[in-house]
Amino acid sequence: MPPRPRAAPRLAPARHYRALFLSDLHLGARACQVDMLLDFLRSVTAERVYLVGDAFDFCRYRQPHWTPTHDAVVDALLQLGTRLTRLPGNHDRQSAETGPARQIAIGPDMLVHRTATGHRYLVLHGDCAESRIGRSTVVARMGSYIDYRAQTLDEALLRRGLSGRAHRAIRWGDTLISRNVTMRGRLARMARAGGFDGIICGHLHEPLLQRDHGLTYANCGDWMQSMTAVAEESDGALALIDWRGRSVSRLTVSPMAELLPA
């Protein structure tokens, strides 16, 4: 009797969101965790998708790191939502982009997203809160190159059975000089001055979802280390998705708002 063919694996239903916010994919940079990103994109659907800056990273000082998986990510983004908006970041605002990047045109520097509950969020990359030197294109390209060299060094060390920490040390530098705290304050003041209920941004590579003094601050994180995204659920609540840890934190914006586990 011939063996029975194996049944196809049952796929879990995709999680649907009213809106999905992704920042700092850095497609083209060696440190982009493109396999995990593709895995995530294939597990969700959304009515609206926002790429909140630095979706691509084509530094002039190095060759872009591009594979068929990167092409699959671009295809998945194009298929994910009927409305896909890409905002510029400091790494892709003025860079010379190749064919894959041109498939997703860059939109305005900032826009307003209105949730199902009527709350208004200012959406932007966040580099505008940097100092003039910090947000320059030259500095962004230098940072991209240094990040590439650190990642290459880490990979070489790991092949020799040693612990690679150069790339992580660069990221720790931001925290040591309190850059992130200062920039969060500037972005929050920008949202409050415009009369918004909150701000959704990227740039800092620091995933965070919190409500303080009546204002919601959401940072999407990145897809180099944190592997996180911000989403709006069907009831208007914001969620911080940690794909590495397979967890979700949910923030309901109401007079009694509090951070709740999913």
Disulfide bonds with the S-S distance in Angstrom:
none
